[in-house]
């Protein structure tokens, strides 16, 4: 029997996890455990949600309780073992962490590194070419890899470029030029090809901005990262990359990018990518009108664009659990005024009044952010001042959403294009993720 229309039906606890609303999932599990301290499913859900937001110690406590209360649950035992390994690994990494660690490029002798004679791709010399990129695209479409030497060359060259960029890149659109802004692509390489088919390829007159989360979840993350980096090397002044919350070590270890780098290339490739991710700019200001960043706005109304300009992103390689960098990568909009706890369990949510004040105080028309699936690929919120764009259609092969991108010309009007997912080889999302996370898809 259906409930009357006047009674809202809350999402099921499992739905919260599928929607990545881990904060809500934890709240729901807390209530269920308060009512029944022996509710094994609630402990399981809370452990799953804490695992997803990388709170492994809290998750481990619940996994142990689940295994104790349901000793025959093989899945819970597997998750507990995996979580225990991660807790120990994190403790080890913290113990050996050095503030000024040597670069992963140290000791790489690219000049004398030999490419296998059987390699059948285009050759890369000391600068990127369009011919090499076109060949790279065809290789990736056919399931082929790049020579390791070329992978190292690309990452190191781009690292040198982005280290010289400010924390907030500022870009004006000249007459006869345009910029295309894309949201999360999450390792969905064949959908990236669809973006370039519809929007046109990057060039000196056709700038692109990819607003973070190029990697993880989708199983062609190395292909996307390498292609975007190759374009950045070719067009350093018209191809831009913002950091997302998935261009971080802890997310890459859980959601597949580290595993993919090791499976397709080497651990050193992952370490180089990690080093380069920590150097990516955090925001782009387009025409002094649109503030583009991955997550969203801040816990403090006093924060201005000048504070972002002054932020030393090199001081901390990873965003941590608080501060400006974390908020720029993690926060989300909400419909109600003010600020609220995050539905994700990380960061916070900001209302239309917060967005209005920020835009007015900084002379902006709007903020453009990504970070969340939108069923239509994009959404204009907060009275037109907050625009979300998401460019991974049918996210994780399961969400049935459209993707979208935004074109901005010299008149600074926004033009939205929606697109559908395209076919891809039969490799599941999260194919390289940790066992526990792959099971949550």
C-alpha positions as a LaTeX table, in Angstrom:
\begin{tabular}{lrrr}
\hline
Residue & $x$ (\AA) & $y$ (\AA) & $z$ (\AA) \\
\hline
Unk1 & 0.00 & 0.00 & 0.00 \\
Unk2 & 1.42 & 3.39 & $-1.02$ \\
Unk3 & 1.73 & 6.24 & 1.47 \\
Unk4 & $-0.55$ & 9.25 & 0.90 \\
Unk5 & 1.12 & 11.90 & $-1.29$ \\
Unk6 & 1.16 & 14.37 & 1.62 \\
Unk7 & 3.59 & 12.19 & 3.60 \\
Unk8 & 7.17 & 12.56 & 2.32 \\
Unk9 & 9.04 & 9.29 & 1.98 \\
Unk10 & 12.63 & 9.53 & 3.19 \\
Unk11 & 15.30 & 7.77 & 1.15 \\
Unk12 & 16.19 & 4.33 & 2.43 \\
Unk13 & 19.43 & 4.08 & 4.44 \\
Unk14 & 21.08 & 2.19 & 1.58 \\
Unk15 & 19.98 & 4.92 & $-0.87$ \\
Unk16 & 21.90 & 7.52 & 1.15 \\
Unk17 & 25.08 & 5.52 & 0.52 \\
Unk18 & 24.31 & 5.06 & $-3.19$ \\
Unk19 & 23.76 & 8.84 & $-3.45$ \\
Unk20 & 27.07 & 9.45 & $-1.64$ \\
Unk21 & 25.16 & 11.20 & 1.17 \\
Unk22 & 27.34 & 9.55 & 3.76 \\
Unk23 & 26.66 & 12.12 & 6.47 \\
Unk24 & 22.94 & 11.39 & 6.25 \\
Unk25 & 23.65 & 7.64 & 6.24 \\
Unk26 & 25.65 & 7.99 & 9.47 \\
Unk27 & 22.91 & 10.07 & 11.12 \\
Unk28 & 20.32 & 7.48 & 10.10 \\
Unk29 & 22.44 & 4.61 & 11.45 \\
Unk30 & 23.05 & 6.49 & 14.73 \\
Unk31 & 19.28 & 6.79 & 15.25 \\
Unk32 & 18.72 & 3.11 & 14.41 \\
Unk33 & 21.44 & 2.02 & 16.87 \\
Unk34 & 20.00 & 4.27 & 19.57 \\
Unk35 & 16.64 & 2.50 & 19.15 \\
Unk36 & 18.19 & $-0.98$ & 18.93 \\
Unk37 & 21.85 & $-1.38$ & 20.00 \\
Unk38 & 21.87 & $-4.86$ & 18.40 \\
Unk39 & 20.88 & $-3.63$ & 14.93 \\
Unk40 & 23.67 & $-5.26$ & 12.89 \\
Unk41 & 22.54 & $-3.68$ & 9.60 \\
Unk42 & 22.82 & $-0.20$ & 11.12 \\
Unk43 & 26.41 & $-0.87$ & 12.27 \\
Unk44 & 27.17 & $-2.23$ & 8.78 \\
Unk45 & 25.76 & 0.90 & 7.09 \\
Unk46 & 27.59 & 3.23 & 9.47 \\
Unk47 & 30.85 & 1.37 & 8.88 \\
Unk48 & 30.31 & 1.55 & 5.09 \\
Unk49 & 29.61 & 5.29 & 5.23 \\
Unk50 & 32.62 & 6.03 & 7.44 \\
Unk51 & 34.79 & 3.93 & 5.12 \\
Unk52 & 33.59 & 5.98 & 2.14 \\
Unk53 & 34.58 & 9.28 & 3.78 \\
Unk54 & 37.92 & 7.82 & 4.89 \\
Unk55 & 37.15 & 7.75 & 8.62 \\
Unk56 & 38.75 & 4.35 & 8.87 \\
Unk57 & 39.25 & 4.18 & 12.64 \\
Unk58 & 35.55 & 4.85 & 13.27 \\
Unk59 & 34.65 & 2.34 & 10.55 \\
Unk60 & 36.92 & $-0.34$ & 12.02 \\
Unk61 & 35.17 & $-0.13$ & 15.39 \\
Unk62 & 31.84 & $-0.84$ & 13.67 \\
Unk63 & 33.22 & $-3.59$ & 11.41 \\
Unk64 & 34.50 & $-5.38$ & 14.51 \\
Unk65 & 31.06 & $-5.11$ & 16.12 \\
Unk66 & 29.38 & $-6.44$ & 12.96 \\
Unk67 & 31.73 & $-9.43$ & 12.81 \\
Unk68 & 31.20 & $-10.08$ & 16.51 \\
Unk69 & 27.40 & $-9.96$ & 16.18 \\
Unk70 & 27.30 & $-11.77$ & 12.80 \\
Unk71 & 30.34 & $-14.10$ & 12.76 \\
Unk72 & 29.20 & $-15.86$ & 9.56 \\
Unk73 & 29.05 & $-12.67$ & 7.46 \\
Unk74 & 31.95 & $-13.21$ & 5.02 \\
Unk75 & 31.51 & $-9.77$ & 3.42 \\
Unk76 & 31.81 & $-8.02$ & 6.79 \\
Unk77 & 34.94 & $-10.04$ & 7.62 \\
Unk78 & 36.50 & $-9.01$ & 4.31 \\
Unk79 & 35.63 & $-5.34$ & 4.90 \\
Unk80 & 37.01 & $-5.48$ & 8.46 \\
Unk81 & 40.30 & $-7.01$ & 7.27 \\
Unk82 & 40.62 & $-4.43$ & 4.49 \\
Unk83 & 39.82 & $-1.57$ & 6.88 \\
Unk84 & 42.33 & $-2.85$ & 9.45 \\
Unk85 & 45.04 & $-2.88$ & 6.76 \\
Unk86 & 44.21 & 0.71 & 5.80 \\
Unk87 & 44.34 & 1.92 & 9.43 \\
Unk88 & 47.77 & 0.29 & 9.85 \\
Unk89 & 48.99 & 1.61 & 6.49 \\
Unk90 & 47.85 & 5.17 & 7.31 \\
Unk91 & 49.62 & 5.01 & 10.67 \\
Unk92 & 52.79 & 3.81 & 8.94 \\
Unk93 & 52.64 & 6.52 & 6.26 \\
Unk94 & 52.11 & 9.19 & 8.92 \\
Unk95 & 55.09 & 7.88 & 10.88 \\
Unk96 & 57.44 & 8.11 & 7.89 \\
Unk97 & 56.02 & 11.37 & 6.51 \\
Unk98 & 58.61 & 14.08 & 5.96 \\
Unk99 & 57.69 & 17.72 & 5.44 \\
Unk100 & 60.06 & 18.24 & 2.50 \\
Unk101 & 60.00 & 14.78 & 0.96 \\
Unk102 & 62.17 & 14.34 & $-2.14$ \\
Unk103 & 60.37 & 14.47 & $-5.47$ \\
Unk104 & 59.25 & 11.17 & $-6.98$ \\
Unk105 & 61.10 & 12.35 & $-10.09$ \\
Unk106 & 64.42 & 12.23 & $-8.25$ \\
Unk107 & 66.72 & 9.62 & $-9.77$ \\
Unk108 & 64.72 & 9.31 & $-13.00$ \\
Unk109 & 67.19 & 9.51 & $-15.88$ \\
Unk110 & 64.80 & 10.26 & $-18.74$ \\
Unk111 & 67.60 & 11.17 & $-21.11$ \\
Unk112 & 68.95 & 7.63 & $-21.06$ \\
Unk113 & 65.64 & 5.81 & $-20.53$ \\
Unk114 & 64.99 & 3.54 & $-23.50$ \\
Unk115 & 61.59 & 3.03 & $-25.13$ \\
Unk116 & 61.07 & $-0.61$ & $-26.09$ \\
Unk117 & 61.79 & $-1.06$ & $-29.83$ \\
Unk118 & 58.44 & $-2.87$ & $-30.20$ \\
Unk119 & 56.52 & 0.28 & $-29.12$ \\
Unk120 & 54.28 & 1.15 & $-32.07$ \\
Unk121 & 53.14 & 4.64 & $-31.06$ \\
Unk122 & 54.26 & 8.15 & $-31.98$ \\
Unk123 & 57.56 & 9.29 & $-30.51$ \\
Unk124 & 57.70 & 12.09 & $-27.92$ \\
Unk125 & 60.76 & 14.31 & $-27.99$ \\
Unk126 & 61.31 & 17.29 & $-25.68$ \\
Unk127 & 57.99 & 19.04 & $-26.37$ \\
Unk128 & 54.37 & 18.00 & $-26.77$ \\
Unk129 & 52.84 & 17.95 & $-30.25$ \\
Unk130 & 49.30 & 17.68 & $-31.54$ \\
Unk131 & 50.37 & 14.63 & $-33.56$ \\
Unk132 & 51.46 & 12.86 & $-30.38$ \\
Unk133 & 48.14 & 13.69 & $-28.70$ \\
Unk134 & 46.10 & 12.39 & $-31.65$ \\
Unk135 & 48.11 & 9.17 & $-31.60$ \\
Unk136 & 47.69 & 8.91 & $-27.81$ \\
Unk137 & 43.91 & 9.20 & $-28.16$ \\
Unk138 & 43.81 & 6.37 & $-30.72$ \\
Unk139 & 46.03 & 4.20 & $-28.51$ \\
Unk140 & 43.77 & 4.74 & $-25.52$ \\
Unk141 & 40.63 & 4.00 & $-27.56$ \\
Unk142 & 42.22 & 0.70 & $-28.56$ \\
Unk143 & 43.21 & $-0.25$ & $-25.02$ \\
Unk144 & 46.92 & 0.46 & $-25.52$ \\
Unk145 & 49.23 & 2.22 & $-23.08$ \\
Unk146 & 51.95 & 4.83 & $-23.45$ \\
Unk147 & 55.62 & 4.02 & $-23.00$ \\
Unk148 & 56.58 & 4.63 & $-19.36$ \\
Unk149 & 59.22 & 7.15 & $-20.42$ \\
Unk150 & 56.53 & 9.26 & $-22.09$ \\
Unk151 & 54.27 & 9.02 & $-19.04$ \\
Unk152 & 57.09 & 10.30 & $-16.83$ \\
Unk153 & 57.89 & 13.08 & $-19.32$ \\
Unk154 & 54.29 & 14.29 & $-19.46$ \\
Unk155 & 53.73 & 14.39 & $-15.69$ \\
Unk156 & 57.07 & 16.07 & $-14.94$ \\
Unk157 & 56.60 & 18.70 & $-17.69$ \\
Unk158 & 53.11 & 19.58 & $-16.45$ \\
Unk159 & 54.27 & 19.67 & $-12.84$ \\
Unk160 & 56.80 & 22.34 & $-13.82$ \\
Unk161 & 54.05 & 24.37 & $-15.52$ \\
Unk162 & 51.41 & 24.23 & $-12.79$ \\
Unk163 & 53.87 & 24.95 & $-9.98$ \\
Unk164 & 54.34 & 28.38 & $-11.57$ \\
Unk165 & 50.59 & 29.07 & $-11.73$ \\
Unk166 & 48.84 & 31.00 & $-8.95$ \\
Unk167 & 46.41 & 29.30 & $-6.56$ \\
Unk168 & 43.62 & 31.13 & $-8.42$ \\
Unk169 & 44.28 & 31.36 & $-12.15$ \\
Unk170 & 42.70 & 34.43 & $-13.81$ \\
Unk171 & 41.57 & 34.14 & $-17.42$ \\
Unk172 & 39.82 & 36.66 & $-19.66$ \\
Unk173 & 38.04 & 35.62 & $-22.86$ \\
Unk174 & 39.30 & 37.72 & $-25.77$ \\
Unk175 & 37.37 & 38.51 & $-28.95$ \\
Unk176 & 37.33 & 35.47 & $-31.23$ \\
Unk177 & 38.08 & 33.13 & $-28.32$ \\
Unk178 & 35.96 & 30.95 & $-26.01$ \\
Unk179 & 36.38 & 28.74 & $-22.98$ \\
Unk180 & 34.60 & 25.44 & $-22.27$ \\
Unk181 & 34.13 & 24.56 & $-18.59$ \\
Unk182 & 33.75 & 20.87 & $-17.71$ \\
Unk183 & 32.90 & 19.28 & $-14.38$ \\
Unk184 & 33.85 & 15.86 & $-12.99$ \\
Unk185 & 34.94 & 13.31 & $-15.62$ \\
Unk186 & 35.93 & 10.55 & $-13.15$ \\
Unk187 & 37.89 & 8.24 & $-15.41$ \\
Unk188 & 35.13 & 8.06 & $-18.06$ \\
Unk189 & 37.50 & 8.41 & $-21.01$ \\
Unk190 & 35.00 & 7.56 & $-23.75$ \\
Unk191 & 32.62 & 10.24 & $-22.44$ \\
Unk192 & 35.52 & 12.71 & $-22.50$ \\
Unk193 & 35.84 & 11.87 & $-26.21$ \\
Unk194 & 32.17 & 12.79 & $-26.59$ \\
Unk195 & 32.83 & 16.17 & $-24.92$ \\
Unk196 & 35.58 & 16.93 & $-27.44$ \\
Unk197 & 33.35 & 15.74 & $-30.32$ \\
Unk198 & 30.53 & 18.08 & $-29.28$ \\
Unk199 & 32.47 & 21.04 & $-27.93$ \\
Unk200 & 35.45 & 20.91 & $-30.29$ \\
Unk201 & 39.07 & 20.15 & $-29.47$ \\
Unk202 & 41.26 & 22.43 & $-27.33$ \\
Unk203 & 43.35 & 25.04 & $-29.13$ \\
Unk204 & 44.96 & 28.40 & $-28.41$ \\
Unk205 & 41.64 & 30.11 & $-29.22$ \\
Unk206 & 39.44 & 27.45 & $-27.63$ \\
Unk207 & 40.39 & 27.26 & $-23.98$ \\
Unk208 & 39.23 & 24.48 & $-21.66$ \\
Unk209 & 38.87 & 24.32 & $-17.89$ \\
Unk210 & 38.43 & 20.93 & $-16.22$ \\
Unk211 & 37.08 & 21.59 & $-12.75$ \\
Unk212 & 38.60 & 18.68 & $-10.80$ \\
Unk213 & 37.82 & 15.00 & $-10.24$ \\
Unk214 & 39.41 & 13.74 & $-13.45$ \\
Unk215 & 40.26 & 10.44 & $-11.76$ \\
Unk216 & 38.83 & 7.66 & $-9.53$ \\
Unk217 & 35.68 & 5.56 & $-9.92$ \\
Unk218 & 35.84 & 5.24 & $-13.73$ \\
Unk219 & 38.39 & 2.70 & $-14.94$ \\
Unk220 & 40.17 & 4.89 & $-17.52$ \\
Unk221 & 41.52 & 7.43 & $-15.04$ \\
Unk222 & 45.15 & 7.20 & $-16.19$ \\
Unk223 & 44.00 & 7.77 & $-19.78$ \\
Unk224 & 42.07 & 10.91 & $-18.81$ \\
Unk225 & 44.81 & 12.29 & $-16.55$ \\
Unk226 & 47.51 & 11.74 & $-19.18$ \\
Unk227 & 45.43 & 13.25 & $-21.98$ \\
Unk228 & 44.50 & 16.33 & $-19.95$ \\
Unk229 & 48.13 & 16.73 & $-18.91$ \\
Unk230 & 49.28 & 16.38 & $-22.53$ \\
Unk231 & 46.91 & 19.18 & $-23.56$ \\
Unk232 & 48.14 & 21.29 & $-20.63$ \\
Unk233 & 51.71 & 20.83 & $-21.84$ \\
Unk234 & 50.74 & 21.73 & $-25.43$ \\
Unk235 & 48.54 & 24.73 & $-24.50$ \\
Unk236 & 49.79 & 25.99 & $-21.11$ \\
Unk237 & 47.99 & 29.35 & $-21.49$ \\
Unk238 & 44.62 & 28.08 & $-22.70$ \\
Unk239 & 44.12 & 24.71 & $-21.00$ \\
Unk240 & 43.38 & 24.84 & $-17.28$ \\
Unk241 & 42.99 & 22.27 & $-14.51$ \\
Unk242 & 41.48 & 22.88 & $-11.06$ \\
Unk243 & 42.10 & 20.41 & $-8.26$ \\
Unk244 & 39.13 & 18.36 & $-7.05$ \\
Unk245 & 38.62 & 16.37 & $-3.85$ \\
Unk246 & 39.63 & 13.24 & $-5.82$ \\
Unk247 & 43.02 & 14.66 & $-6.74$ \\
Unk248 & 44.15 & 13.62 & $-3.26$ \\
Unk249 & 46.07 & 10.64 & $-1.89$ \\
Unk250 & 43.48 & 9.18 & 0.46 \\
Unk251 & 40.71 & 9.26 & $-2.16$ \\
Unk252 & 43.02 & 7.78 & $-4.82$ \\
Unk253 & 43.93 & 4.89 & $-2.52$ \\
Unk254 & 40.26 & 4.06 & $-1.91$ \\
Unk255 & 38.54 & 4.82 & $-5.21$ \\
Unk256 & 40.85 & 3.27 & $-7.77$ \\
Unk257 & 43.42 & 5.68 & $-9.17$ \\
Unk258 & 46.39 & 4.37 & $-7.18$ \\
Unk259 & 45.48 & 0.78 & $-8.09$ \\
Unk260 & 45.03 & 1.71 & $-11.74$ \\
Unk261 & 48.43 & 3.46 & $-11.94$ \\
Unk262 & 50.11 & 0.39 & $-10.44$ \\
Unk263 & 48.21 & $-2.03$ & $-12.70$ \\
Unk264 & 48.83 & $-0.13$ & $-15.94$ \\
Unk265 & 52.18 & 1.49 & $-15.18$ \\
Unk266 & 54.16 & 1.65 & $-11.91$ \\
Unk267 & 53.87 & 2.85 & $-8.32$ \\
Unk268 & 56.21 & 5.70 & $-9.25$ \\
Unk269 & 53.66 & 6.92 & $-11.81$ \\
Unk270 & 51.11 & 7.23 & $-9.02$ \\
Unk271 & 53.60 & 9.06 & $-6.79$ \\
Unk272 & 54.38 & 11.51 & $-9.58$ \\
Unk273 & 50.68 & 12.11 & $-10.22$ \\
Unk274 & 50.15 & 12.59 & $-6.47$ \\
Unk275 & 52.92 & 15.18 & $-6.36$ \\
Unk276 & 51.48 & 16.97 & $-9.38$ \\
Unk277 & 47.92 & 16.92 & $-7.99$ \\
Unk278 & 49.13 & 18.72 & $-4.86$ \\
Unk279 & 50.44 & 21.52 & $-7.11$ \\
Unk280 & 47.20 & 22.04 & $-9.09$ \\
Unk281 & 45.50 & 25.44 & $-8.75$ \\
Unk282 & 42.38 & 25.44 & $-6.57$ \\
Unk283 & 40.26 & 27.92 & $-8.54$ \\
Unk284 & 39.94 & 29.86 & $-11.79$ \\
Unk285 & 38.44 & 33.34 & $-12.14$ \\
Unk286 & 36.92 & 33.83 & $-15.60$ \\
Unk287 & 36.59 & 37.45 & $-16.73$ \\
Unk288 & 36.38 & 38.63 & $-13.12$ \\
Unk289 & 32.76 & 37.40 & $-13.30$ \\
Unk290 & 32.78 & 33.66 & $-12.62$ \\
Unk291 & 34.62 & 32.06 & $-9.71$ \\
Unk292 & 35.16 & 28.41 & $-10.67$ \\
Unk293 & 36.16 & 25.88 & $-8.03$ \\
Unk294 & 35.43 & 22.21 & $-7.45$ \\
Unk295 & 33.38 & 22.19 & $-4.24$ \\
Unk296 & 32.00 & 25.49 & $-3.05$ \\
Unk297 & 32.02 & 28.35 & $-0.58$ \\
Unk298 & 33.35 & 28.88 & 2.90 \\
Unk299 & 32.38 & 28.62 & 6.56 \\
Unk300 & 33.35 & 32.30 & 7.03 \\
Unk301 & 31.64 & 35.21 & 5.23 \\
Unk302 & 34.81 & 37.28 & 5.56 \\
Unk303 & 36.70 & 35.14 & 3.02 \\
Unk304 & 37.33 & 37.03 & $-0.25$ \\
Unk305 & 38.97 & 36.33 & $-3.59$ \\
Unk306 & 42.09 & 38.00 & $-2.21$ \\
Unk307 & 42.25 & 35.34 & 0.52 \\
Unk308 & 42.15 & 32.67 & $-2.19$ \\
Unk309 & 44.85 & 34.48 & $-4.17$ \\
Unk310 & 47.08 & 34.56 & $-1.08$ \\
Unk311 & 46.48 & 30.93 & $-0.07$ \\
Unk312 & 49.76 & 29.01 & $-0.18$ \\
Unk313 & 48.62 & 25.66 & $-1.57$ \\
Unk314 & 52.17 & 24.30 & $-1.35$ \\
Unk315 & 52.14 & 24.52 & 2.44 \\
Unk316 & 49.99 & 21.38 & 2.68 \\
Unk317 & 49.97 & 18.69 & 0.02 \\
Unk318 & 46.64 & 17.22 & 1.18 \\
Unk319 & 43.49 & 19.21 & 2.11 \\
Unk320 & 42.99 & 17.71 & 5.58 \\
Unk321 & 39.76 & 17.93 & 7.58 \\
Unk322 & 39.42 & 21.72 & 7.91 \\
Unk323 & 40.54 & 25.02 & 6.41 \\
Unk324 & 40.15 & 26.89 & 3.13 \\
Unk325 & 41.55 & 24.17 & 0.87 \\
Unk326 & 39.26 & 21.50 & 2.31 \\
Unk327 & 36.21 & 23.78 & 1.94 \\
Unk328 & 37.07 & 24.69 & $-1.66$ \\
Unk329 & 37.25 & 21.00 & $-2.57$ \\
Unk330 & 34.38 & 19.58 & $-0.50$ \\
Unk331 & 31.45 & 21.94 & 0.25 \\
Unk332 & 27.99 & 21.77 & $-1.36$ \\
Unk333 & 25.05 & 24.17 & $-1.84$ \\
Unk334 & 21.77 & 23.76 & 0.04 \\
Unk335 & 18.35 & 25.30 & $-0.62$ \\
Unk336 & 17.80 & 26.68 & 2.89 \\
Unk337 & 19.53 & 29.89 & 4.05 \\
Unk338 & 22.65 & 29.89 & 6.19 \\
Unk339 & 24.99 & 26.98 & 6.57 \\
Unk340 & 24.37 & 23.38 & 7.56 \\
Unk341 & 26.16 & 20.10 & 8.17 \\
Unk342 & 27.30 & 18.27 & 5.06 \\
Unk343 & 25.16 & 15.43 & 3.74 \\
Unk344 & 28.49 & 13.82 & 2.81 \\
Unk345 & 29.91 & 13.91 & 6.33 \\
Unk346 & 32.83 & 16.08 & 5.14 \\
Unk347 & 32.82 & 19.87 & 4.84 \\
Unk348 & 29.58 & 21.85 & 5.08 \\
Unk349 & 26.64 & 23.13 & 3.04 \\
Unk350 & 25.99 & 26.79 & 2.16 \\
Unk351 & 22.70 & 28.48 & 1.37 \\
Unk352 & 21.60 & 31.04 & $-1.26$ \\
Unk353 & 22.19 & 33.96 & 1.13 \\
Unk354 & 25.82 & 32.86 & 1.61 \\
Unk355 & 26.31 & 32.72 & $-2.16$ \\
Unk356 & 24.63 & 36.11 & $-2.67$ \\
Unk357 & 26.87 & 37.81 & $-0.09$ \\
Unk358 & 30.02 & 36.23 & $-1.53$ \\
Unk359 & 29.16 & 37.29 & $-5.09$ \\
Unk360 & 28.20 & 40.83 & $-4.06$ \\
Unk361 & 31.29 & 41.28 & $-1.86$ \\
Unk362 & 33.58 & 40.12 & $-4.67$ \\
Unk363 & 31.86 & 41.69 & $-7.68$ \\
Unk364 & 30.93 & 38.31 & $-9.20$ \\
Unk365 & 28.00 & 37.24 & $-11.33$ \\
Unk366 & 28.12 & 33.63 & $-10.08$ \\
Unk367 & 30.20 & 30.77 & $-8.81$ \\
Unk368 & 30.58 & 27.67 & $-11.00$ \\
Unk369 & 31.27 & 24.41 & $-9.19$ \\
Unk370 & 31.06 & 20.66 & $-9.80$ \\
Unk371 & 31.45 & 17.87 & $-7.20$ \\
Unk372 & 27.85 & 16.55 & $-7.38$ \\
Unk373 & 25.81 & 14.56 & $-9.87$ \\
Unk374 & 23.03 & 16.59 & $-11.46$ \\
Unk375 & 20.53 & 14.51 & $-13.40$ \\
Unk376 & 20.45 & 17.03 & $-16.23$ \\
Unk377 & 24.24 & 17.42 & $-16.18$ \\
Unk378 & 24.00 & 20.91 & $-14.74$ \\
Unk379 & 21.80 & 22.99 & $-12.46$ \\
Unk380 & 21.42 & 26.73 & $-11.93$ \\
Unk381 & 20.74 & 27.32 & $-8.23$ \\
Unk382 & 20.71 & 30.09 & $-5.63$ \\
Unk383 & 18.83 & 32.57 & $-7.87$ \\
Unk384 & 21.32 & 32.08 & $-10.69$ \\
Unk385 & 24.40 & 32.71 & $-8.55$ \\
Unk386 & 25.48 & 29.07 & $-8.08$ \\
Unk387 & 25.91 & 26.82 & $-11.12$ \\
Unk388 & 26.79 & 23.13 & $-10.81$ \\
Unk389 & 28.24 & 21.36 & $-13.86$ \\
Unk390 & 28.92 & 17.61 & $-13.92$ \\
Unk391 & 30.47 & 15.98 & $-16.98$ \\
Unk392 & 30.36 & 12.24 & $-16.21$ \\
Unk393 & 27.09 & 10.94 & $-17.75$ \\
Unk394 & 25.59 & 7.74 & $-16.36$ \\
Unk395 & 28.05 & 8.12 & $-13.49$ \\
Unk396 & 29.51 & 4.77 & $-12.40$ \\
Unk397 & 27.38 & 3.10 & $-15.11$ \\
Unk398 & 24.40 & 3.31 & $-12.78$ \\
Unk399 & 23.05 & 6.83 & $-12.22$ \\
Unk400 & 21.39 & 7.48 & $-15.63$ \\
Unk401 & 22.27 & 11.18 & $-15.47$ \\
Unk402 & 23.22 & 13.33 & $-18.41$ \\
Unk403 & 26.59 & 15.08 & $-18.58$ \\
Unk404 & 27.02 & 18.76 & $-19.42$ \\
Unk405 & 29.58 & 21.44 & $-20.18$ \\
Unk406 & 29.44 & 25.24 & $-20.33$ \\
Unk407 & 30.76 & 27.48 & $-23.10$ \\
Unk408 & 31.67 & 31.08 & $-22.30$ \\
Unk409 & 32.49 & 33.62 & $-25.03$ \\
Unk410 & 33.78 & 37.21 & $-24.93$ \\
Unk411 & 30.27 & 38.43 & $-23.92$ \\
Unk412 & 30.50 & 36.19 & $-20.82$ \\
Unk413 & 27.09 & 34.63 & $-21.44$ \\
Unk414 & 26.79 & 30.99 & $-20.38$ \\
Unk415 & 25.79 & 28.39 & $-22.97$ \\
Unk416 & 24.98 & 24.90 & $-21.64$ \\
Unk417 & 25.24 & 21.65 & $-23.62$ \\
Unk418 & 23.88 & 18.36 & $-22.27$ \\
Unk419 & 25.03 & 14.98 & $-23.55$ \\
Unk420 & 24.44 & 11.28 & $-22.96$ \\
Unk421 & 26.91 & 8.56 & $-22.06$ \\
Unk422 & 28.50 & 6.66 & $-24.94$ \\
Unk423 & 29.41 & 2.99 & $-25.15$ \\
Unk424 & 32.67 & 1.84 & $-23.60$ \\
Unk425 & 34.57 & $-1.46$ & $-23.34$ \\
Unk426 & 33.20 & $-3.92$ & $-20.81$ \\
Unk427 & 35.25 & $-2.88$ & $-17.78$ \\
Unk428 & 33.27 & $-2.02$ & $-14.66$ \\
Unk429 & 33.71 & 1.20 & $-12.67$ \\
Unk430 & 36.03 & 0.89 & $-9.66$ \\
Unk431 & 37.82 & $-2.05$ & $-11.31$ \\
Unk432 & 41.04 & $-0.96$ & $-9.59$ \\
Unk433 & 39.52 & 0.22 & $-6.28$ \\
Unk434 & 40.12 & $-1.31$ & $-2.88$ \\
Unk435 & 37.99 & $-4.43$ & $-2.37$ \\
Unk436 & 35.70 & $-2.83$ & 0.17 \\
Unk437 & 34.88 & 0.19 & $-1.99$ \\
Unk438 & 34.42 & $-1.78$ & $-5.21$ \\
Unk439 & 31.70 & $-3.71$ & $-3.40$ \\
Unk440 & 29.73 & $-0.51$ & $-2.76$ \\
Unk441 & 29.01 & 0.14 & $-6.44$ \\
\hline
\end{tabular}
